[in-house]
């Protein structure tokens, strides 16, 4: 799991170009000849930055295996080989993100979803298939490498049929536009995991690992539920980008109606059945505190579902700096309040501060988007 997380977190090395490509491809709908340079410039950058990331992981692999992953000596060689092979996945992973951005930008969600389904299947089946030949960690990671490389080749083939590979070229002006937008997204991509995991770290540190279970399960469920509003706003982002803030009110309104109409009934039902549901799912001991935590976090989930619309519209208009600054301003007060609340009220306090941050984030995004 740590290796999967390592490859996934390497997405910060794309410097926000994944979403920047979606935006620029959508904006260039009237000038399709610009799409080749957008792809070429982005791909060259992420292949270079991904290569650098892979080299760093390869160089520090021994430190990761011994000091971070705490692997015992009997498995050392296998873990070291696996970690270094995993590093080779990074350039393929980053290139795939850029190429997926093209399909999103042209709103070809049929091809996008078909690709994601095939890619997901490869990512889980190939490592298992490799394990059948040799039951070692490095064999599993070789399967992951082949899955990432195969997925990258597949998405490149799909995109090349819509935008000839011969038009994929480097363009300094295009790259400056892409990176000026994407670099601010990198700040958000770095801060977000800190705010996502720090609450759990503080709970474990202050109240103990036993209490963490009553928070981690509801938190993970809320995280899984976020797939719904994220999918809606991801689908409307290219359209908002193409409009550039001009006449986007109706698209925003539709996104809010779809998000609200989808999540609100779910929230109401889950709020009332939380004690019973948590008890059935995780055991009777979770029907009390864990259910209360879940009910509090459902309020934050509603605010977060709404906030995604103005958040994405701000970025569609090119204000990635604004959203990054909001997250920078939020992080320190959030961590301080989280620390104090966990000390005073435990996991219930943590859930309350989490929901409060979602409410504040929603209000700020809506206000800034309306200006």
C-alpha positions in Angstrom: 0.0 0.0 0.0 2.9 2.4 0.8 4.3 1.8 -2.7 1.0 2.5 -4.3 0.8 5.7 -2.2 4.4 6.6 -3.2 3.5 6.4 -6.9 0.3 8.3 -6.4 1.8 11.1 -4.4 4.4 11.5 -7.2 1.6 13.4 -9.0 3.0 16.6 -7.4 5.8 16.3 -10.0 3.3 17.1 -12.8 3.3 20.7 -11.4 -0.5 20.8 -11.8 -0.3 20.3 -15.5 -2.9 17.5 -15.5 -5.7 20.0 -14.7 -4.0 22.8 -16.6 -4.1 20.6 -19.8 -7.9 20.0 -19.3 -8.4 23.8 -19.0 -6.2 24.8 -22.0 -7.6 22.0 -24.3 -11.2 23.2 -23.4 -10.3 26.8 -24.1 -8.8 25.9 -27.5 -12.0 24.3 -28.7 -12.2 26.9 -31.5 -8.5 26.5 -32.4 -7.7 22.7 -32.4 -4.3 23.3 -34.0 -3.1 24.5 -30.5 -3.8 21.2 -28.9 -0.7 19.5 -30.3 1.7 22.0 -28.6 -0.3 21.8 -25.4 0.2 18.0 -25.3 3.8 18.1 -26.5 4.9 20.8 -24.0 3.2 19.0 -21.1 4.4 15.6 -21.9 8.0 16.6 -22.3 7.9 18.4 -18.9 6.3 15.5 -17.0 8.6 12.9 -18.6 11.6 15.0 -17.4 10.2 15.7 -13.9 9.0 12.1 -13.6 12.4 10.9 -14.6 13.9 13.2 -11.9 11.4 11.8 -9.3 12.2 8.2 -10.4 16.0 9.0 -10.0 15.4 10.4 -6.5 13.4 7.4 -5.4 16.1 5.1 -6.9 18.8 7.0 -5.1 17.0 7.0 -1.7 15.5 3.5 -2.0 17.8 2.1 0.7 16.7 4.8 3.1 13.1 4.3 2.3 13.3 0.5 2.8 15.2 0.6 6.0 14.1 3.8 7.8 10.7 4.5 6.4 9.2 1.1 5.5 11.1 -0.7 8.4 11.7 -3.8 6.3 13.6 -6.6 8.1 16.9 -7.9 6.8 15.4 -11.2 5.4 13.2 -9.2 2.9 15.7 -6.3 2.3 16.9 -7.2 -1.2 13.4 -8.0 -2.5 12.0 -4.7 -1.0 14.9 -2.7 -2.4 14.4 -4.1 -5.9 10.7 -3.5 -5.7 11.1 0.1 -4.6 13.4 0.8 -7.4 11.1 -0.8 -9.9 8.2 1.2 -8.5 10.2 4.4 -9.3 10.0 3.5 -13.0 6.2 3.7 -12.8 6.3 7.5 -12.1 7.0 8.9 -15.6 4.3 6.6 -17.1 1.8 7.6 -14.4 2.4 11.4 -15.0 2.3 11.1 -18.8 -1.1 9.2 -18.4 -2.5 12.1 -16.3 -1.6 14.6 -19.0 -3.1 12.4 -21.8 -6.3 11.9 -19.7 -6.5 15.7 -19.4 -6.9 15.8 -23.2 -10.0 13.5 -23.2 -11.5 15.5 -20.3 -10.8 18.8 -22.1 -12.6 17.7 -25.3 -15.4 16.3 -23.1 -15.0 12.8 -24.5 -16.0 11.1 -21.2 -17.1 7.9 -22.9 -13.5 7.2 -23.9 -12.2 8.6 -20.6 -14.3 6.3 -18.5 -13.7 3.3 -20.7 -9.9 4.0 -20.4 -10.2 4.4 -16.6 -12.0 1.1 -16.3 -9.4 -0.8 -18.4 -6.5 1.0 -16.6 -7.9 0.1 -13.2 -8.4 -3.5 -14.2 -4.8 -3.7 -15.4 -3.4 -2.1 -12.3 -5.0 -4.7 -10.1 -4.9 -7.8 -12.3 -1.3 -7.7 -13.6 0.4 -7.5 -10.2 -1.7 -10.6 -9.1 -0.8 -12.4 -12.4 2.9 -11.7 -11.8 2.6 -13.1 -8.3 1.4 -16.4 -9.7 4.9 -16.9 -11.3 6.9 -15.7 -8.3 5.5 -14.9 -4.9 7.8 -11.9 -4.1 7.3 -8.2 -3.5 9.4 -7.2 -6.5 7.4 -9.5 -8.8 4.2 -7.7 -7.6 5.8 -4.4 -8.4 7.0 -5.6 -11.9 3.3 -6.3 -12.5 2.5 -2.7 -11.5 5.2 -1.4 -13.8 3.8 -3.3 -16.8 0.3 -2.1 -15.9 1.3 1.5 -15.7 3.3 1.3 -19.0 0.5 -0.5 -20.7 -2.1 2.0 -19.5 0.2 4.9 -20.7 0.5 3.3 -24.2 -3.3 2.7 -24.3 -4.2 6.3 -23.5 -1.5 7.6 -25.9 -3.1 5.5 -28.7 -6.6 6.7 -27.9 -5.5 10.4 -27.8 -3.3 10.1 -31.0 -6.4 9.1 -33.0 -7.9 12.5 -32.1 -4.8 14.6 -32.1 -2.0 13.4 -34.4 1.2 12.5 -32.5 3.1 14.5 -35.2 1.6 17.7 -33.8 2.9 17.1 -30.3 5.7 19.6 -30.0 7.4 21.8 -27.5 6.2 25.4 -27.4 7.7 27.8 -24.9 4.8 30.3 -24.9 2.2 27.4 -24.4 4.3 25.9 -21.6 4.5 29.2 -19.8 0.7 29.5 -19.9 0.3 25.9 -18.6 2.9 26.2 -15.8 1.7 29.6 -14.6 -1.7 28.0 -13.9 -0.5 24.6 -12.8 2.2 25.7 -10.4 -0.4 27.1 -8.0 -2.3 23.8 -8.1 0.9 22.2 -6.9 0.6 24.1 -3.6 -2.9 22.8 -3.1 -1.7 19.3 -4.0 0.9 19.5 -1.3 -1.3 21.1 1.4 -4.3 18.8 0.9 -2.7 15.5 2.1 -1.4 17.4 5.1 -4.9 18.5 6.1 -6.4 15.1 5.2 -4.0 13.0 7.3 -3.0 15.4 10.1 -6.3 15.0 12.0 -5.7 11.2 12.3 -2.1 11.8 13.3 -3.1 14.2 16.1 -5.9 11.9 17.3 -3.4 8.9 17.5 -0.8 11.0 19.2 -3.1 12.7 21.8 -5.8 10.2 22.5 -4.2 6.9 21.4 -4.7 4.5 18.6 -7.8 3.0 20.3 -9.8 6.2 19.8 -8.5 6.7 16.3 -10.7 3.8 15.1 -13.9 5.7 16.0 -12.7 8.5 13.7 -10.9 6.8 10.9 -13.9 4.6 9.8 -16.4 7.5 9.4 -13.7 9.7 7.9 -12.9 7.0 5.3 -16.6 6.6 4.5 -17.0 10.3 3.9 -13.9 10.3 1.7 -15.4 7.5 -0.4 -18.7 9.4 -0.7 -16.8 12.4 -2.1 -16.5 10.5 -5.4 -20.1 11.7 -6.3 -19.7 15.5 -6.2 -16.1 15.3 -7.5 -17.4 13.3 -10.5 -20.0 16.0 -11.3 -17.6 19.0 -10.9 -14.9 17.1 -12.9 -17.4 16.7 -15.7 -18.4 20.4 -15.8 -14.8 21.8 -15.4 -14.0 21.7 -19.2 -17.3 23.5 -20.0 -16.6 26.1 -17.3 -13.1 26.6 -18.7 -14.3 27.0 -22.3 -16.8 29.7 -21.1 -14.1 31.4 -19.0 -16.6 33.0 -16.7 -18.7 34.4 -19.5 -22.2 32.9 -19.3 -21.1 30.2 -16.8 -23.9 30.9 -14.3 -26.3 28.4 -15.8 -23.6 25.7 -15.9 -22.8 26.4 -12.2 -26.4 26.3 -11.3 -26.9 23.0 -13.0 -23.8 21.6 -11.2 -25.1 22.8 -7.8 -28.5 21.3 -8.5 -27.0 18.0 -9.5 -24.6 17.9 -6.6 -27.2 19.0 -4.0 -29.9 16.8 -5.4 -27.6 13.8 -5.3 -26.0 14.2 -1.9 -28.7 15.8 0.2 -31.1 12.8 0.2 -28.1 10.5 1.0 -27.0 12.8 3.9 -30.5 12.9 5.4 -30.9 9.1 5.3 -27.4 8.4 6.6 -27.7 11.0 9.4 -30.7 9.2 10.9 -29.5 5.6 10.3 -25.9 6.3 11.4 -26.1 4.7 14.9 -27.8 1.5 13.5 -25.6 1.4 10.4 -22.3 1.8 12.2 -23.3 -0.9 14.7 -24.2 -3.3 11.9 -21.1 -2.5 9.8 -18.4 -2.3 12.4 -19.9 -3.7 15.6 -22.0 -2.5 18.5 -19.2 -0.4 20.1 -19.2 1.9 17.0 -22.9 2.8 17.3 -22.1 5.5 19.8 -19.1 7.8 19.3 -18.3 6.7 15.8 -21.9 7.3 14.7 -21.8 10.8 16.3 -18.5 11.6 14.5 -20.1 10.4 11.2 -23.2 12.6 11.7 -21.0 15.7 12.4 -18.9 15.0 9.3 -22.0 14.6 7.1 -22.5 18.4 7.7 -19.0 19.1 6.5 -19.6 16.8 3.5 -22.6 18.8 2.4 -20.5 22.1 2.5 -17.6 20.4 0.7 -20.0 19.1 -2.1 -21.3 22.7 -2.6 -17.8 24.3 -2.4 -16.5 22.1 -5.2 -18.6 24.1 -7.7 -17.2 27.7 -7.0 -13.7 26.1 -6.4 -13.7 24.6 -9.9 -15.2 27.7 -11.5 -12.5 29.9 -9.9 -9.8 27.6 -11.4 -11.7 27.5 -14.8 -11.4 31.3 -14.9 -7.7 31.0 -14.3 -7.6 31.9 -10.6 -5.6 28.9 -9.4 -3.5 31.4 -7.3 -6.7 32.4 -5.4 -7.7 28.9 -4.5 -4.1 28.1 -3.5 -3.9 31.2 -1.2 -7.2 30.2 0.5 -5.7 26.8 1.3 -2.5 28.3 2.5 -4.4 30.7 4.8 -6.5 27.8 6.1 -3.9 25.3 7.0 -2.3 26.8 10.1 -5.5 27.9 11.9 -7.0 24.5 11.0 -4.1 22.5 12.5 -4.1 24.7 15.7 -7.8 24.3 16.2 -7.6 20.6 15.5 -4.9 20.2 18.1 -6.9 22.1 20.7 -10.2 20.4 19.9 -8.7 16.9 20.0 -7.1 17.7 23.4 -10.5 19.0 24.8 -13.1 16.8 23.1 -11.3 14.0 21.4 -12.7 12.6 18.2 -15.9 14.5 18.4 -13.9 17.7 18.6 -11.8 16.6 15.6 -15.0 15.9 13.5 -16.4 19.3 14.5 -13.3 21.2 13.4 -13.2 19.2 10.1 -16.7 20.2 9.3 -16.1 23.8 10.4 -13.2 24.0 7.9 -15.4 22.7 5.1 -18.0 25.3 6.0 -15.4 28.1 6.0 -13.9 26.8 2.7 -17.3 26.8 1.1 -18.1 30.4 2.2 -14.8 31.7 1.0 -14.9 29.9 -2.4 -18.5 31.1 -3.0 -17.6 34.7 -2.0 -14.5 34.9 -4.1 -16.2 33.3 -7.1 -19.0 35.8 -7.0 -16.6 38.8 -7.1 
